[in-house]
Amino acid sequence: MYNHRIRHKCTKKSMRKQAVSLFLILAIAPGTGIDVRAAETVNKTDVLQWEQAAGRISSSEAAYVDGEILVLCKGDISEEEIQMLAEKQGGDNPEIISQTESAVILSIDVPESVSVKDVVSGYIEEENVLAATPDYEIELFEELDEETHLPSAKNTGANDEFFDKQKYLKQTDALRAWEILKAVPHKKVKVAVLDTGADIAHPDLKNVINTGESCELLDEVGTFGPLLGDGYIKGTLSETGGGHGTHVSGLIAAEANNGIGIAGAGSAGDNSIIDLMVVDIFSKDTKTSLKYLIEGMEYAKEHGAKILNLSLGMKYNSFDDTMLKAECDALAQEGMIIICAAGNYALADSGELSVVPSDYNSTISVIAVDENNSRNSSSCYGLLKDISAPGKDIYSTKKDGEYGVMSGTSMAAPQVTAAAALVCSVFPDVTVNEMKDILHNSATDIGIFGFDTETAAGLLNMRKMLEEVTGDIWLTSELPYTDMSENEWFRESAAYLYQYGIMTGLDEKIFGGTETIKRAQFAVMLYRFEGEPDTIRTDSIPENEGTSESWIFPDVPEGEFYTKAVKWAASAGIVRGYEDGYFGPADEITREQIAVMLYRYAEYKHYTAAVNGDIMQFADYDLITEFARNAMEWAVGCEIIKGNGEGLLTPRGMANRAECAAMIQRFMKRY
């Protein structure tokens, strides 16, 4: 297994090379109709030559390694031709670091006394050469950790000690995705994290990292050794490096329900999804090279990885990216899915490559957003990005067995990697373009309506992803209700909410579809959908209402089944009561009141609610109460509320349980 060389040696190579750098797009410390971009085949006409690339490379060109270049050749070039090519150009020790039918990437030594740019120009003129570039380096973003090993918190979703600190799992609806997986056949997916390594002794990672295949790149000739941990440089522990890879690995696959720490987003609660391979490709604390990255990608491919997490990259205008693009395109054509951090430069791509590899057609690019679904100020964004995921104050594993928060697109990308793994566990042959479709179609709209440059397709929604790929096969076919036939129009809605524990029957046997819904009952359903939080938001309490103890409705006593739900809904601004200050928990709820509560809930969650439907198509639109008009326009526009078949909305009509189930399901399908 170890001392494995992924490259084919055309000649004996001397053990000489500087370590070089590729930044990690990482942590800044705490303080549908979407176009699918197909992977492309490398050919002479679409590869930028060095002279052409130089025209768009900024004055702050990335540094590169003297004494070595990378050369992209036609796929049918022979070993003899490779040797002759190097000798003709005065090069030495050509080695294949990546090879497909269409292209070969070579590493070739050049005399250190010769200008790398001059050598590159010479290679480009050769018949078998598609492109040639230096081996570039750039700096790692600094990482400032201010919060580690936080104290225990009350758990509400798994028995992991710090589970409640993982707010991002609720934000992406990961737990409901896990529930879907329990009801469908699935198998493990091999995920490769190319990073600084990972703490293999960490109590939340030691049972999930595949140490038999995880490895560290030890030298410049492509030798891999066993993964020793996080922050090892060529087999020796660095006192100043590491930590990033452990945080990323924990986000993806930290062991769930072991009574300690956290649960990885891809753990599915039972650790049945991810076979985690960690490949340490960093040759210095904060630096690595294109060559090392490509070697790591090839290693992952050869060892069967389906998904690659790359929380790293570089500015497009600082170097010639031909080799990197060729490798990403080639792996995508072979069925691998590459998830990339969008970058922390706060750059907009405007439809042109800005940060790579995230902006390629062959990869998936992830923007970072905060808990309010607003883009992190440092996150890159634009037309070439695919999806957004939480990336602010993200709690995960850290080296030396600790836990803590980090921020940045490096933290957003692993959550999409975890989500992609859940999908691949059910449908292992999904391609990168199909995965993009799934991500785009299932995303929760959080910015301007539809695709927008700030958040791309929207917020990662793991529940909707699994719903899209599994259809209704996860829904129970055996409801306990004796008053509901197989052909009831609302049966699917009832089953949907029953499966998620949001709406149950009047008792164990009776659903009561024609029974009206009370205001308190609807508040409870929303409360369950939110995950039954213990915390009460005080920032939404009107100034003249005082504290959460004084503003609560006088007709909502302590100890009732709805007390916590109404308190939460009131503190979140979802319910506001009547003009006399009472809530009316036993009052029947109208259709427009349901619309208002759902509308306010969408605003509370920072979802896109700026959707205006045509309410005037209904003959009774003028019966809509003024306070409910915006909400009803939104509900009609989102098709959450529909007419009764006779061209009427009946906004003030009392909603029955069947209608309520349908409205909530439509809301969940929308968001």
Disulfide bonds with the S-S distance in Angstrom:
none
